[in-house]
Amino acid sequence: MPRKILITGGAGFIGSHLADLLLANGYQVRALDNLDPQIHGEDRRPPDYLDDEVELVIGDIRDGDVVRHCLHDVDAVFHFAARVGVGQSMYEVTDYTDVNNRGTTVLLECMIERAKRRPFDRLVVASSMSIYGEGLYQRPDGGLVGDALRSIEQLRLGRFDPSDHDGAPLTPLATPETKTPSLMSVYALSKYDQERLCLLIGNAYDIPAVALRFFNVYGPRQALSNPYSGVLAIFASRLLNGKPPLIFEDGAQQRDFVHVGDIAAACRLALEVDGAVGRSFNIGSGGVVTVRELAKRLARTIGVEIEPEITGQCRIGDVRHCFPDIGLAQTTMGFQPRMPIDAGMEELAGWLEGRIAIDRVAEAREALAVRSLTI
Ligand SMILES: NC(=O)c1ccc[n+]([C@@H]2O[C@H](COP(=O)([O-])OP(=O)(O)OC[C@H]3O[C@@H](n4cnc5c(N)ncnc54)[C@H](O)[C@@H]3O)[C@@H](O)[C@H]2O)c1
C-alpha cells in the first residue's frame, strides 16, 4: 500500500509541485486548502495545474473539524498553509497571525489527538529564510557578526548596507542554521513560531518533525497577480504588462533563488531520511544573485528590452543580504540542488508565454506608503 500524505496549502505553488513528485513516487496525496483569493482569484476555483489524483479538500487550516477529517488516515503531513508576504504582514497583522500561528496550533492539537490512536511517520513544516533577518556578516578583522541591523536613520540617508556597532564595514557570508534568528516582520515571527511549535510538539508527542527554511523559491505556477510575495513572479507580471520591474533600494541586495523542483526534492528527503528528524535545514540553490541582476536576466530571458526601475525606496522589515549555507541539508539529507538559475529562468519564460498577469504592484506599494512602511 502506498503511503498517504496530507499537504496543507497543497493547492499552492510549492504544495502542488510536491504533490506531483509524491504521486510520481507512489504516494497518495490529499491537499487541504482554502483557495485563498489572493492566490487563486476571486472565484476560488481549484487550480488547473493540480493533478486529478490529488484529493483536494477545500477548507481552512483553522477549522478543527476539517483538519481532523483530513488527518484521520494519513501517515505524514507537510504543513504549508500560510499567508505569505513580508510587507503585507506588517498591516494585516491579525490575519497573518491567525492563519499562520493559530492555524498551526489547530493542526498540532488535531495531530496530538490522532497520534494517540495511530502514530505519524513525519511532520514537515515550511519555515523561511525570513527568520534570520539580516544574514551572517564578517568584519574586516575576520570577526563574524550575527546581529547586524539597519537603523531607520541610515536608510533615510540611503546607506543601505549594515555596518558593525563601531562603524566597521561588513561583508555578507553564507548564513548557517546556527545564526540567531532576528525577526523583522510579522511574517518572519509567524514562520519562526510555526517552526518552533512543530519541532517542540513533535518532540513532546513523538511526532517526528522536520523544519525546512526555504529561501527565495521560483518556478511555474507561482501566483502572477499576487504583488505581495514571490519577487520573480512579481517582476514577470510587470514585464508581461510592458512595465519595468520596480526594485527597492539600489538593487544590490544579495539573495538565493531556488527552483521549486529542488524544493520539492528537499521535502521528499525530509520525509524519507530519518536523520533529518528534530532539525531545521536551510534549503536554497547554493548560489547568490543580486535583485537587480535577476530582473535584468529575467527581461533578457523573456525577450523584452525593459530595464528595471531602481526606486531607492526601502521597505521596513526588509533585509539587505541573506543567502544560505546549505551544507547541513547536503550532509544530513543528501540534498543536491539541480536546477541552475539560467535553465530555471528559461523554463519560467516558457511557462509565462501567453499568460495573463494582473499587475497590482502599484496597489501594493501604495498600501505600504500610506502606512509609512516605506522610507
Ligand atoms: N515561495 C517562497 O519563496 C517561500 C519561501 C519561504 C517559505 N515559504 C513557505 O512555503 C509555504 C508555501 O508557500 P507557497 O509559495 O507555495 O505559497 P502559496 O501562497 O502559493 O501557497 C499557500 C497555500 O496556502 C493556502 N492557504 C492560505 N491560507 C489558508 C488557510 N487559512 N487554510 C488553508 N489553506 C490556506 C493558499 O490558498 C495557498 O494555496 C508557505 O508556508 C510559505 O510561508 C515560501
The ligand as a Gaussian input file, in Angstrom:
#p B3LYP/6-31G(d) Opt

LIG

0 1
 N        7.578000      30.842000      -2.028000
 C        8.628000      31.127000      -1.282000
 O        9.612000      31.751000      -1.751000
 C        8.680000      30.669000       0.154000
 C        9.854000      30.924000       0.877000
 C        9.908000      30.532000       2.210000
 C        8.855000      29.861000       2.781000
 N        7.725000      29.633000       2.056000
 C        6.611000      28.937000       2.719000
 O        6.220000      27.817000       1.936000
 C        4.820000      27.589000       2.075000
 C        4.163000      27.505000       0.712000
 O        4.403000      28.728000       0.032000
 P        3.943000      28.980000      -1.473000
 O        4.974000      29.842000      -2.098000
 O        3.566000      27.688000      -2.109000
 O        2.672000      29.889000      -1.220000
 P        1.206000      29.826000      -1.881000
 O        0.531000      31.068000      -1.427000
 O        1.285000      29.533000      -3.332000
 O        0.561000      28.559000      -1.139000
 C       -0.028000      28.635000       0.117000
 C       -1.371000      27.938000       0.024000
 O       -1.978000      28.003000       1.319000
 C       -3.357000      28.246000       1.136000
 N       -3.894000      28.872000       2.344000
 C       -3.741000      30.168000       2.763000
 N       -4.434000      30.368000       3.899000
 C       -5.029000      29.173000       4.205000
 C       -5.900000      28.762000       5.261000
 N       -6.315000      29.622000       6.204000
 N       -6.314000      27.474000       5.265000
 C       -5.937000      26.603000       4.303000
 N       -5.129000      26.953000       3.274000
 C       -4.675000      28.224000       3.225000
 C       -3.443000      29.173000      -0.081000
 O       -4.732000      29.111000      -0.697000
 C       -2.339000      28.609000      -0.963000
 O       -2.828000      27.667000      -1.898000
 C        4.281000      28.718000       2.960000
 O        4.170000      28.243000       4.277000
 C        5.364000      29.785000       2.873000
 O        5.405000      30.585000       4.045000
 C        7.616000      30.022000       0.756000

